[in-house]
């Protein structure tokens, strides 16, 4: 479902896939070939949210005032109020507190807690609660690309199977 808030309506690229069971409100932008999966909430009522091209935001994730780069995988059940660069994998059940920044080509391991204003430099991995940081290996970089490609293909399968964007369903006009 998509809903306007204080005169601002979510903006979704035609090539994006947004599950009819996702909730987008207010100042939310979903770019080309991005996907937003069931039971995800993108609340652009506190500040803007942007999801970059080819990125995927998976089930049960909550985004507030977040900037997500291109080619990013946001795993299941993530809470995010951060800025995430390009080609990043944010693992399942991670929490990125306000002001956290993740550079390009990074992994935030499952269950990680990034503290307020904590920075993960480009090419690094964050893990643990609170997060520790170390450089990425080439295997980690391949993992980032694999998840991105898997979800691009899955979103295409959904589009080809007749799935519709949330705003195309009857009664969901914000």
OpenMM code with the backbone's topology and positions (N, CA, C; nanometers):
from openmm import Vec3, app, unit

residues = "UNK UNK UNK UNK UNK UNK UNK UNK UNK UNK UNK UNK UNK UNK UNK UNK UNK UNK UNK UNK UNK UNK UNK UNK UNK UNK UNK UNK UNK UNK UNK UNK UNK UNK UNK UNK UNK UNK UNK UNK UNK UNK UNK UNK UNK UNK UNK UNK UNK UNK UNK UNK UNK UNK UNK UNK UNK UNK UNK UNK UNK UNK UNK UNK UNK UNK UNK UNK UNK UNK UNK UNK UNK UNK UNK UNK UNK UNK UNK UNK UNK UNK UNK UNK UNK UNK UNK UNK UNK UNK UNK UNK UNK UNK UNK UNK UNK UNK UNK UNK UNK UNK UNK UNK UNK UNK UNK UNK UNK UNK UNK UNK UNK UNK UNK UNK UNK UNK UNK UNK UNK UNK UNK UNK UNK UNK UNK UNK UNK UNK UNK UNK UNK UNK UNK UNK UNK UNK UNK UNK UNK UNK UNK UNK UNK UNK UNK UNK UNK UNK UNK UNK UNK UNK UNK UNK UNK UNK UNK UNK UNK UNK UNK UNK UNK UNK UNK UNK UNK UNK UNK UNK UNK UNK".split()
positions = [
    Vec3(0.0840, -0.1174, 0.0000),
    Vec3(0.0000, 0.0000, 0.0000),
    Vec3(0.0885, 0.1237, 0.0000),
    Vec3(0.0434, 0.2240, -0.0717),
    Vec3(0.1151, 0.3504, -0.0752),
    Vec3(0.0217, 0.4608, -0.0291),
    Vec3(0.0796, 0.5545, 0.0463),
    Vec3(-0.0037, 0.6591, 0.1050),
    Vec3(0.0718, 0.7904, 0.1020),
    Vec3(0.0002, 0.8958, 0.0652),
    Vec3(0.0567, 1.0298, 0.0726),
    Vec3(0.0631, 1.0732, 0.2187),
    Vec3(0.1569, 1.1617, 0.2482),
    Vec3(0.1662, 1.2196, 0.3816),
    Vec3(0.2071, 1.3650, 0.3663),
    Vec3(0.1262, 1.4539, 0.4205),
    Vec3(0.1513, 1.5979, 0.4136),
    Vec3(0.1849, 1.6422, 0.2718),
    Vec3(0.1084, 1.5913, 0.1762),
    Vec3(0.1198, 1.6336, 0.0374),
    Vec3(0.2279, 1.5658, -0.0447),
    Vec3(0.2991, 1.4716, 0.0142),
    Vec3(0.4057, 1.4016, -0.0591),
    Vec3(0.3672, 1.2555, -0.0754),
    Vec3(0.3738, 1.2091, -0.2008),
    Vec3(0.3362, 1.0718, -0.2347),
    Vec3(0.4606, 0.9944, -0.2767),
    Vec3(0.4713, 0.8670, -0.2405),
    Vec3(0.5859, 0.7872, -0.2862),
    Vec3(0.6001, 0.7907, -0.4392),
    Vec3(0.7232, 0.7895, -0.4853),
    Vec3(0.7550, 0.7888, -0.6280),
    Vec3(0.8252, 0.6566, -0.6595),
    Vec3(0.7656, 0.5804, -0.7502),
    Vec3(0.8172, 0.4472, -0.7806),
    Vec3(0.8422, 0.4354, -0.9302),
    Vec3(0.9627, 0.3976, -0.9669),
    Vec3(0.9965, 0.3787, -1.1084),
    Vec3(0.9098, 0.2680, -1.1686),
    Vec3(0.8768, 0.2822, -1.2952),
    Vec3(0.7942, 0.1820, -1.3634),
    Vec3(0.8568, 0.0434, -1.3607),
    Vec3(0.9890, 0.0354, -1.3628),
    Vec3(1.0560, -0.0946, -1.3662),
    Vec3(1.0763, -0.1551, -1.2276),
    Vec3(1.0385, -0.0829, -1.1223),
    Vec3(1.0551, -0.1331, -0.9852),
    Vec3(0.9449, -0.2335, -0.9540),
    Vec3(0.9748, -0.3223, -0.8593),
    Vec3(0.8731, -0.4132, -0.8054),
    Vec3(0.8507, -0.3764, -0.6601),
    Vec3(0.7243, -0.3446, -0.6253),
    Vec3(0.6858, -0.3187, -0.4877),
    Vec3(0.5709, -0.4130, -0.4558),
    Vec3(0.5921, -0.4999, -0.3598),
    Vec3(0.4879, -0.5947, -0.3208),
    Vec3(0.3627, -0.5198, -0.2773),
    Vec3(0.2488, -0.5769, -0.3102),
    Vec3(0.1225, -0.5188, -0.2659),
    Vec3(0.1073, -0.5264, -0.1143),
    Vec3(0.1936, -0.6011, -0.0473),
    Vec3(0.1887, -0.6106, 0.0992),
    Vec3(0.2984, -0.5291, 0.1668),
    Vec3(0.3628, -0.4392, 0.0915),
    Vec3(0.4575, -0.3443, 0.1498),
    Vec3(0.3827, -0.2142, 0.1783),
    Vec3(0.4339, -0.1330, 0.2714),
    Vec3(0.3702, -0.0067, 0.3069),
    Vec3(0.4705, 0.1055, 0.2860),
    Vec3(0.4376, 0.1969, 0.1954),
    Vec3(0.5216, 0.3125, 0.1659),
    Vec3(0.4402, 0.4368, 0.1935),
    Vec3(0.4975, 0.5287, 0.2714),
    Vec3(0.4250, 0.6498, 0.3064),
    Vec3(0.5142, 0.7720, 0.2914),
    Vec3(0.4602, 0.8761, 0.2287),
    Vec3(0.5267, 1.0052, 0.2227),
    Vec3(0.6429, 1.0124, 0.1264),
    Vec3(0.7524, 1.0708, 0.1724),
    Vec3(0.8675, 1.1059, 0.0887),
    Vec3(0.9576, 0.9841, 0.0659),
    Vec3(0.9122, 0.8969, -0.0242),
    Vec3(0.9828, 0.7727, -0.0562),
    Vec3(1.0050, 0.7676, -0.2062),
    Vec3(1.1274, 0.7353, -0.2470),
    Vec3(1.1601, 0.7183, -0.3879),
    Vec3(1.2203, 0.5796, -0.4068),
    Vec3(1.1652, 0.5036, -0.5018),
    Vec3(1.2165, 0.3711, -0.5361),
    Vec3(1.2606, 0.3775, -0.6825),
    Vec3(1.3898, 0.3561, -0.7071),
    Vec3(1.4493, 0.3745, -0.8398),
    Vec3(1.4303, 0.2524, -0.9299),
    Vec3(1.4826, 0.2625, -1.0491),
    Vec3(1.4704, 0.1618, -1.1525),
    Vec3(1.5190, 0.0244, -1.1053),
    Vec3(1.4389, -0.0762, -1.1349),
    Vec3(1.4705, -0.2170, -1.1073),
    Vec3(1.4910, -0.2484, -0.9594),
    Vec3(1.4561, -0.1567, -0.8721),
    Vec3(1.4632, -0.1847, -0.7286),
    Vec3(1.3418, -0.2687, -0.6904),
    Vec3(1.3509, -0.3364, -0.5762),
    Vec3(1.2378, -0.4164, -0.5294),
    Vec3(1.2183, -0.3960, -0.3791),
    Vec3(1.0900, -0.3945, -0.3406),
    Vec3(1.0501, -0.3797, -0.2007),
    Vec3(0.9550, -0.4950, -0.1726),
    Vec3(0.9895, -0.5784, -0.0775),
    Vec3(0.9235, -0.7072, -0.0570),
    Vec3(0.8175, -0.7017, 0.0528),
    Vec3(0.7365, -0.8089, 0.0682),
    Vec3(0.6226, -0.8076, 0.1601),
    Vec3(0.6606, -0.7717, 0.3039),
    Vec3(0.5666, -0.7035, 0.3693),
    Vec3(0.5735, -0.6678, 0.5107),
    Vec3(0.6879, -0.5716, 0.5412),
    Vec3(0.7299, -0.4987, 0.4388),
    Vec3(0.8321, -0.3967, 0.4542),
    Vec3(0.7628, -0.2619, 0.4697),
    Vec3(0.8184, -0.1758, 0.5540),
    Vec3(0.7611, -0.0437, 0.5769),
    Vec3(0.8675, 0.0616, 0.5480),
    Vec3(0.8391, 0.1497, 0.4537),
    Vec3(0.9260, 0.2624, 0.4226),
    Vec3(0.8506, 0.3879, 0.4626),
    Vec3(0.8852, 0.4424, 0.5792),
    Vec3(0.8124, 0.5562, 0.6360),
    Vec3(0.8857, 0.6858, 0.6089),
    Vec3(0.8441, 0.7503, 0.5011),
    Vec3(0.8989, 0.8797, 0.4653),
    Vec3(0.8217, 0.9925, 0.5294),
    Vec3(0.7770, 0.9732, 0.6521),
    Vec3(0.7048, 1.0770, 0.7253),
    Vec3(0.7980, 1.1546, 0.8184),
    Vec3(0.9111, 1.0999, 0.8510),
    Vec3(1.0076, 1.1632, 0.9397),
    Vec3(1.1183, 1.2323, 0.8610),
    Vec3(1.1460, 1.1810, 0.7422),
    Vec3(1.2465, 1.2351, 0.6520),
    Vec3(1.2457, 1.1516, 0.5259),
    Vec3(1.3172, 1.1952, 0.4219),
    Vec3(1.3126, 1.1246, 0.2940),
    Vec3(1.3803, 0.9877, 0.2992),
    Vec3(1.3278, 0.8992, 0.2147),
    Vec3(1.3859, 0.7669, 0.1951),
    Vec3(1.4077, 0.7494, 0.0459),
    Vec3(1.5265, 0.7047, 0.0080),
    Vec3(1.5502, 0.6711, -0.1325),
    Vec3(1.6132, 0.5332, -0.1406),
    Vec3(1.5616, 0.4540, -0.2334),
    Vec3(1.6136, 0.3203, -0.2598),
    Vec3(1.6694, 0.3248, -0.4020),
    Vec3(1.7996, 0.3016, -0.4153),
    Vec3(1.8675, 0.3158, -0.5432),
    Vec3(1.8370, 0.2049, -0.6427),
    Vec3(1.8790, 0.2276, -0.7648),
    Vec3(1.8573, 0.1332, -0.8747),
    Vec3(1.9160, -0.0035, -0.8409),
    Vec3(1.8440, -0.1070, -0.8796),
    Vec3(1.8872, -0.2464, -0.8651),
    Vec3(1.8993, -0.2925, -0.7202),
    Vec3(1.8477, -0.2156, -0.6267),
    Vec3(1.8549, -0.2530, -0.4853),
    Vec3(1.7302, -0.3304, -0.4454),
    Vec3(1.7406, -0.4066, -0.3367),
    Vec3(1.6252, -0.4786, -0.2852),
    Vec3(1.6166, -0.4600, -0.1345),
    Vec3(1.4925, -0.4391, -0.0889),
    Vec3(1.4631, -0.4215, 0.0531),
    Vec3(1.3710, -0.5367, 0.0902),
    Vec3(1.4207, -0.6272, 0.1717),
    Vec3(1.3521, -0.7538, 0.1950),
    Vec3(1.2535, -0.7484, 0.3118),
    Vec3(1.1773, -0.8552, 0.3223),
    Vec3(1.0643, -0.8699, 0.4129),
    Vec3(1.0946, -0.8244, 0.5558),
    Vec3(0.9962, -0.7573, 0.6153),
    Vec3(0.9950, -0.7142, 0.7551),
    Vec3(1.0972, -0.6055, 0.7873),
    Vec3(1.1473, -0.5370, 0.6865),
    Vec3(1.2416, -0.4278, 0.7094),
    Vec3(1.1666, -0.2982, 0.7332),
    Vec3(1.2228, -0.2123, 0.8192),
    Vec3(1.1660, -0.0804, 0.8488),
    Vec3(1.2716, 0.0243, 0.8175),
    Vec3(1.2404, 0.1136, 0.7231),
    Vec3(1.3309, 0.2233, 0.6910),
    Vec3(1.2682, 0.3556, 0.7336),
    Vec3(1.3484, 0.4387, 0.7977),
    Vec3(1.3136, 0.5763, 0.8354),
    Vec3(1.4267, 0.6640, 0.7857),
    Vec3(1.3967, 0.7714, 0.7191),
    Vec3(1.4988, 0.8696, 0.6825),
    Vec3(1.6300, 0.8013, 0.6413),
    Vec3(1.6233, 0.7249, 0.5331),
    Vec3(1.7373, 0.6441, 0.4901),
    Vec3(1.7696, 0.6721, 0.3435),
    Vec3(1.8975, 0.6622, 0.3114),
    Vec3(1.9428, 0.6699, 0.1734),
    Vec3(2.0133, 0.5388, 0.1425),
    Vec3(1.9577, 0.4640, 0.0468),
    Vec3(2.0112, 0.3342, 0.0075),
    Vec3(2.0655, 0.3495, -0.1334),
    Vec3(2.1918, 0.3167, -0.1547),
    Vec3(2.2548, 0.3313, -0.2848),
    Vec3(2.2049, 0.2298, -0.3863),
    Vec3(2.2782, 0.2150, -0.4950),
    Vec3(2.2452, 0.1212, -0.6023),
    Vec3(2.3123, -0.0129, -0.5782),
    Vec3(2.2435, -0.1200, -0.6224),
    Vec3(2.3005, -0.2534, -0.6093),
    Vec3(2.3116, -0.3003, -0.4659),
    Vec3(2.2194, -0.2569, -0.3805),
    Vec3(2.2230, -0.2872, -0.2375),
    Vec3(2.1199, -0.3949, -0.2047),
    Vec3(2.1574, -0.4871, -0.1185),
    Vec3(2.0642, -0.5837, -0.0614),
    Vec3(2.0465, -0.5496, 0.0854),
    Vec3(1.9219, -0.5183, 0.1228),
    Vec3(1.8870, -0.4971, 0.2628),
    Vec3(1.8133, -0.6240, 0.3051),
    Vec3(1.8748, -0.7051, 0.3890),
    Vec3(1.8194, -0.8345, 0.4284),
    Vec3(1.6923, -0.8230, 0.5098),
    Vec3(1.6335, -0.9356, 0.5389),
    Vec3(1.5092, -0.9431, 0.6151),
    Vec3(1.5255, -0.8813, 0.7539),
    Vec3(1.4189, -0.8129, 0.7993),
    Vec3(1.4086, -0.7664, 0.9369),
    Vec3(1.5197, -0.6687, 0.9772),
    Vec3(1.5502, -0.5746, 0.8892),
    Vec3(1.6512, -0.4738, 0.9180),
    Vec3(1.5821, -0.3444, 0.9590),
    Vec3(1.6378, -0.2754, 1.0557),
    Vec3(1.5938, -0.1418, 1.0930),
    Vec3(1.7047, -0.0466, 1.0506),
    Vec3(1.6677, 0.0538, 0.9717),
    Vec3(1.7698, 0.1364, 0.9086),
    Vec3(1.7306, 0.2829, 0.9127),
    Vec3(1.8181, 0.3656, 0.9692),
    Vec3(1.8058, 0.5114, 0.9657),
    Vec3(1.9410, 0.5674, 0.9270),
    Vec3(1.9964, 0.5145, 0.8190),
    Vec3(2.1354, 0.5411, 0.7853),
    Vec3(2.1513, 0.5793, 0.6379),
    Vec3(2.2740, 0.6050, 0.6014),
    Vec3(2.3120, 0.6240, 0.4621),
    Vec3(2.3967, 0.5039, 0.4218),
    Vec3(2.3528, 0.4348, 0.3162),
    Vec3(2.4200, 0.3141, 0.2692),
    Vec3(2.4666, 0.3394, 0.1267),
    Vec3(2.5955, 0.3164, 0.1003),
    Vec3(2.6535, 0.3392, -0.0318),
    Vec3(2.6083, 0.2362, -0.1337),
    Vec3(2.6812, 0.2271, -0.2431),
    Vec3(2.6511, 0.1341, -0.3522),
    Vec3(2.7163, -0.0018, -0.3273),
    Vec3(2.6509, -0.1064, -0.3807),
    Vec3(2.7053, -0.2426, -0.3767),
    Vec3(2.7347, -0.2880, -0.2336),
    Vec3(2.6292, -0.2875, -0.1538),
    Vec3(2.6382, -0.3209, -0.0115),
    Vec3(2.5408, -0.4337, 0.0186),
    Vec3(2.5789, -0.5208, 0.1094),
    Vec3(2.4916, -0.6247, 0.1630),
    Vec3(2.4721, -0.5959, 0.3116),
    Vec3(2.3464, -0.5711, 0.3516),
    Vec3(2.3135, -0.5523, 0.4930),
    Vec3(2.2409, -0.6787, 0.5359),
    Vec3(2.3012, -0.7548, 0.6254),
    Vec3(2.2510, -0.8855, 0.6647),
    Vec3(2.1252, -0.8815, 0.7492),
    Vec3(2.0607, -0.9959, 0.7550),
    Vec3(1.9351, -1.0164, 0.8268),
    Vec3(1.9463, -0.9669, 0.9713),
    Vec3(1.8405, -0.9017, 1.0172),
    Vec3(1.8239, -0.8557, 1.1561),
    Vec3(1.9315, -0.7597, 1.2038),
    Vec3(1.9862, -0.6815, 1.1114),
    Vec3(2.0812, -0.5773, 1.1504),
    Vec3(2.0062, -0.4507, 1.1868),
    Vec3(2.0690, -0.3674, 1.2704),
    Vec3(2.0127, -0.2382, 1.3071),
    Vec3(2.1171, -0.1313, 1.2805),
    Vec3(2.0781, -0.0323, 1.2016),
    Vec3(2.1653, 0.0804, 1.1694),
    Vec3(2.1009, 0.2039, 1.2306),
    Vec3(2.1588, 0.2527, 1.3384),
    Vec3(2.1002, 0.3629, 1.4139),
    Vec3(2.1214, 0.4960, 1.3417),
    Vec3(2.0467, 0.6009, 1.3839),
    Vec3(2.0516, 0.7291, 1.3138),
    Vec3(2.1939, 0.7807, 1.2945),
    Vec3(2.2189, 0.8259, 1.1721),
    Vec3(2.3475, 0.8847, 1.1393),
    Vec3(2.4561, 0.7864, 1.1014),
    Vec3(2.4302, 0.6566, 1.1108),
    Vec3(2.5306, 0.5585, 1.0683),
    Vec3(2.5517, 0.5729, 0.9180),
    Vec3(2.6739, 0.5462, 0.8735),
    Vec3(2.7092, 0.5568, 0.7320),
    Vec3(2.7855, 0.4311, 0.6910),
    Vec3(2.7413, 0.3714, 0.5803),
    Vec3(2.8081, 0.2543, 0.5250),
    Vec3(2.8591, 0.2940, 0.3868),
    Vec3(2.9899, 0.2809, 0.3647),
    Vec3(3.0494, 0.3173, 0.2366),
    Vec3(3.0145, 0.2187, 0.1270),
    Vec3(3.0727, 0.2375, 0.0100),
    Vec3(3.0524, 0.1478, -0.1036),
    Vec3(3.1243, 0.0149, -0.0796),
    Vec3(3.0738, -0.0907, -0.1448),
    Vec3(3.1383, -0.2228, -0.1412),
    Vec3(3.1600, -0.2720, 0.0017),
    Vec3(3.0527, -0.2769, 0.0786),
    Vec3(3.0612, -0.3177, 0.2188),
    Vec3(2.9626, -0.4295, 0.2489),
    Vec3(2.9894, -0.4988, 0.3576),
    Vec3(2.8943, -0.5937, 0.4148),
    Vec3(2.8723, -0.5552, 0.5603),
    Vec3(2.7437, -0.5527, 0.5988),
    Vec3(2.7057, -0.5423, 0.7388),
    Vec3(2.6499, -0.6807, 0.7720),
    Vec3(2.7232, -0.7562, 0.8508),
    Vec3(2.6880, -0.8962, 0.8780),
    Vec3(2.5549, -0.9058, 0.9518),
    Vec3(2.4913, -1.0211, 0.9393),
    Vec3(2.3626, -1.0465, 1.0058),
    Vec3(2.3733, -1.0168, 1.1553),
    Vec3(2.2710, -0.9508, 1.2087),
    Vec3(2.2644, -0.9239, 1.3517),
    Vec3(2.3532, -0.8115, 1.4011),
    Vec3(2.4121, -0.7368, 1.3108),
    Vec3(2.5042, -0.6294, 1.3501),
    Vec3(2.4285, -0.5077, 1.4010),
    Vec3(2.4862, -0.4389, 1.4966),
    Vec3(2.4343, -0.3118, 1.5458),
    Vec3(2.5362, -0.2027, 1.5159),
    Vec3(2.5010, -0.1132, 1.4224),
    Vec3(2.5828, 0.0052, 1.3989),
    Vec3(2.5316, 0.1153, 1.4901),
    Vec3(2.6208, 0.1699, 1.5706),
    Vec3(2.5836, 0.2754, 1.6647),
    Vec3(2.5542, 0.4063, 1.5912),
    Vec3(2.4894, 0.5002, 1.6608),
    Vec3(2.4646, 0.6317, 1.6032),
    Vec3(2.5957, 0.6924, 1.5551),
    Vec3(2.5917, 0.7451, 1.4331),
    Vec3(2.7059, 0.8135, 1.3707),
    Vec3(2.8244, 0.7216, 1.3397),
    Vec3(2.8119, 0.5905, 1.3596),
    Vec3(2.9227, 0.4997, 1.3292),
    Vec3(2.9420, 0.4921, 1.1784),
    Vec3(3.0661, 0.4849, 1.1344),
    Vec3(3.0978, 0.4799, 0.9914),
    Vec3(3.1676, 0.3488, 0.9572),
    Vec3(3.1221, 0.2883, 0.8470),
    Vec3(3.1895, 0.1715, 0.7909),
    Vec3(3.2546, 0.2198, 0.6616),
    Vec3(3.3878, 0.2247, 0.6568),
    Vec3(3.4550, 0.2749, 0.5368),
    Vec3(3.4330, 0.1824, 0.4166),
    Vec3(3.4398, 0.2372, 0.2980),
    Vec3(3.4268, 0.1579, 0.1754),
    Vec3(3.5217, 0.0392, 0.1792),
    Vec3(3.4708, -0.0750, 0.1285),
    Vec3(3.5532, -0.1950, 0.1208),
    Vec3(3.5712, -0.2696, 0.2519),
    Vec3(3.4829, -0.2457, 0.3489),
    Vec3(3.4959, -0.3094, 0.4797),
    Vec3(3.3706, -0.3865, 0.5191),
    Vec3(3.3858, -0.4677, 0.6218),
    Vec3(3.2759, -0.5436, 0.6794),
    Vec3(3.2567, -0.4980, 0.8239),
    Vec3(3.1292, -0.4838, 0.8630),
    Vec3(3.0950, -0.4581, 1.0028),
    Vec3(3.0260, -0.5821, 1.0557),
    Vec3(3.0577, -0.6188, 1.1807),
    Vec3(2.9980, -0.7381, 1.2395),
    Vec3(2.9941, -0.7208, 1.3913),
    Vec3(2.8905, -0.7809, 1.4522),
    Vec3(2.8800, -0.7793, 1.5972),
    Vec3(2.7889, -0.6692, 1.6488),
    Vec3(2.7677, -0.6722, 1.7792),
    Vec3(2.6821, -0.5748, 1.8454),
    Vec3(2.7455, -0.5337, 1.9775),
    Vec3(2.8082, -0.4170, 1.9828),
    Vec3(2.8211, -0.3178, 1.8772),
    Vec3(2.9218, -0.3616, 1.7707),
    Vec3(2.9124, -0.2988, 1.6550),
    Vec3(2.9888, -0.3430, 1.5386),
    Vec3(3.1388, -0.3199, 1.5516),
    Vec3(3.2129, -0.4197, 1.5049),
    Vec3(3.3562, -0.4082, 1.4797),
    Vec3(3.3725, -0.4048, 1.3277),
    Vec3(3.4856, -0.3564, 1.2798),
    Vec3(3.5030, -0.3374, 1.1358),
    Vec3(3.6350, -0.3968, 1.0905),
    Vec3(3.6321, -0.4639, 0.9719),
    Vec3(3.7536, -0.5189, 0.9117),
    Vec3(3.7406, -0.5115, 0.7597),
    Vec3(3.8523, -0.5202, 0.6848),
    Vec3(3.8458, -0.5150, 0.5383),
    Vec3(3.7725, -0.6358, 0.4793),
    Vec3(3.7126, -0.6156, 0.3608),
    Vec3(3.6439, -0.7236, 0.2887),
    Vec3(3.7417, -0.8082, 0.2094),
    Vec3(3.7065, -0.9352, 0.1904),
    Vec3(3.7807, -1.0228, 0.0997),
    Vec3(3.7106, -1.0227, -0.0365),
    Vec3(3.7749, -1.0782, -0.1374),
    Vec3(3.7122, -1.0891, -0.2695),
    Vec3(3.5899, -1.1805, -0.2635),
    Vec3(3.5925, -1.2848, -0.1813),
    Vec3(3.4744, -1.3705, -0.1643),
    Vec3(3.3552, -1.2913, -0.1124),
    Vec3(3.3800, -1.1987, -0.0213),
    Vec3(3.2724, -1.1139, 0.0293),
    Vec3(3.2158, -1.0263, -0.0819),
    Vec3(3.3026, -0.9716, -0.1664),
    Vec3(3.2565, -0.8865, -0.2775),
    Vec3(3.1700, -0.9673, -0.3743),
    Vec3(3.2058, -1.0912, -0.3985),
    Vec3(3.1248, -1.1780, -0.4849),
    Vec3(2.9899, -1.2058, -0.4213),
    Vec3(2.9852, -1.2198, -0.2904),
    Vec3(2.8598, -1.2431, -0.2190),
    Vec3(2.7646, -1.1239, -0.2362),
    Vec3(2.8166, -1.0022, -0.2286),
    Vec3(2.7350, -0.8823, -0.2497),
    Vec3(2.6710, -0.8868, -0.3876),
    Vec3(2.7509, -0.9129, -0.4912),
    Vec3(2.6994, -0.9184, -0.6290),
    Vec3(2.5979, -1.0303, -0.6457),
    Vec3(2.6230, -1.1479, -0.5854),
    Vec3(2.5327, -1.2624, -0.5995),
    Vec3(2.3940, -1.2291, -0.5452),
    Vec3(2.3863, -1.1719, -0.4239),
    Vec3(2.2557, -1.1384, -0.3660),
    Vec3(2.1821, -1.0360, -0.4508),
    Vec3(2.2517, -0.9357, -0.4988),
    Vec3(2.1894, -0.8344, -0.5831),
    Vec3(2.1315, -0.8983, -0.7091),
    Vec3(2.2098, -0.9815, -0.7768),
    Vec3(2.1643, -1.0474, -0.8993),
    Vec3(2.0478, -1.1420, -0.8729),
    Vec3(2.0503, -1.2152, -0.7605),
    Vec3(1.9408, -1.3056, -0.7265),
    Vec3(1.8091, -1.2301, -0.7117),
    Vec3(1.8114, -1.1165, -0.6440),
    Vec3(1.6881, -1.0419, -0.6227),
    Vec3(1.6435, -0.9655, -0.7464),
    Vec3(1.7362, -0.9247, -0.8326),
    Vec3(1.6954, -0.8673, -0.9613),
    Vec3(1.6189, -0.9718, -1.0420),
    Vec3(1.6700, -1.0935, -1.0453),
    Vec3(1.6040, -1.2021, -1.1188),
    Vec3(1.4701, -1.2385, -1.0553),
    Vec3(1.4631, -1.2423, -0.9230),
    Vec3(1.3386, -1.2767, -0.8565),
    Vec3(1.2312, -1.1701, -0.8812),
    Vec3(1.2686, -1.0434, -0.8747),
    Vec3(1.1723, -0.9362, -0.9019),
    Vec3(1.1212, -0.9457, -1.0451),
    Vec3(1.2078, -0.9784, -1.1389),
    Vec3(1.1659, -0.9961, -1.2789),
    Vec3(1.0667, -1.1117, -1.2909),
    Vec3(1.0918, -1.2200, -1.2191),
    Vec3(0.9975, -1.3330, -1.2202),
    Vec3(0.8611, -1.2900, -1.1675),
    Vec3(0.8587, -1.2086, -1.0625),
    Vec3(0.7321, -1.1587, -1.0085),
    Vec3(0.6611, -1.0695, -1.1103),
    Vec3(0.7355, -0.9786, -1.1740),
    Vec3(0.6733, -0.8928, -1.2760),
    Vec3(0.6173, -0.9770, -1.3896),
    Vec3(0.6908, -1.0766, -1.4346),
    Vec3(0.6461, -1.1626, -1.5441),
    Vec3(0.5278, -1.2501, -1.5055),
    Vec3(0.5114, -1.2745, -1.3763),
    Vec3(0.4011, -1.3569, -1.3283),
    Vec3(0.2748, -1.2740, -1.3048),
    Vec3(0.2774, -1.1490, -1.3438),
    Vec3(0.1591, -1.0648, -1.3312),
    Vec3(0.1496, -0.9881, -1.2014),
    Vec3(0.2536, -0.9896, -1.1205),
    Vec3(0.2510, -0.9105, -0.9974),
    Vec3(0.2433, -0.7634, -1.0355),
    Vec3(0.1745, -0.6854, -0.9561),
    Vec3(0.1567, -0.5440, -0.9851),
    Vec3(0.2227, -0.4603, -0.8785),
    Vec3(0.2530, -0.3364, -0.9162),
    Vec3(0.3009, -0.2416, -0.8168),
    Vec3(0.1867, -0.2117, -0.7225),
    Vec3(0.2162, -0.1813, -0.5991),
    Vec3(0.1133, -0.1560, -0.4987),
    Vec3(0.0145, -0.0483, -0.5378),
    Vec3(0.0570, 0.0570, -0.6122),
    Vec3(-0.0334, 0.1646, -0.6478),
    Vec3(-0.1267, 0.1270, -0.7630),
    Vec3(-0.1071, 0.0126, -0.8259),
    Vec3(-0.1909, -0.0303, -0.9361),
    Vec3(-0.3091, -0.1139, -0.8893),
    Vec3(-0.3086, -0.1523, -0.7620),
    Vec3(-0.4211, -0.2303, -0.7078),
    Vec3(-0.5375, -0.1374, -0.6800),
    Vec3(-0.6555, -0.1842, -0.7058),
    Vec3(-0.7756, -0.1051, -0.6819),
    Vec3(-0.7828, -0.0655, -0.5349),
    Vec3(-0.8109, 0.0625, -0.5110),
    Vec3(-0.8286, 0.1104, -0.3742),
    Vec3(-0.7014, 0.1528, -0.3034),
    Vec3(-0.5865, 0.1436, -0.3696),
    Vec3(-0.4616, 0.1811, -0.3037),
    Vec3(-0.4083, 0.3134, -0.3567),
    Vec3(-0.4937, 0.4004, -0.3989),
    Vec3(-0.4497, 0.5319, -0.4454),
    Vec3(-0.4337, 0.6221, -0.3249),
    Vec3(-0.3078, 0.6661, -0.2973),
    Vec3(-0.2771, 0.7471, -0.1796),
    Vec3(-0.3503, 0.8723, -0.1784),
] * unit.nanometer
topology = app.Topology()
chain = topology.addChain("A")
for resn in residues:
    res = topology.addResidue(resn, chain)
    for name in ("N", "CA", "C"):
        topology.addAtom(name, app.Element.getBySymbol(name[0]), res)
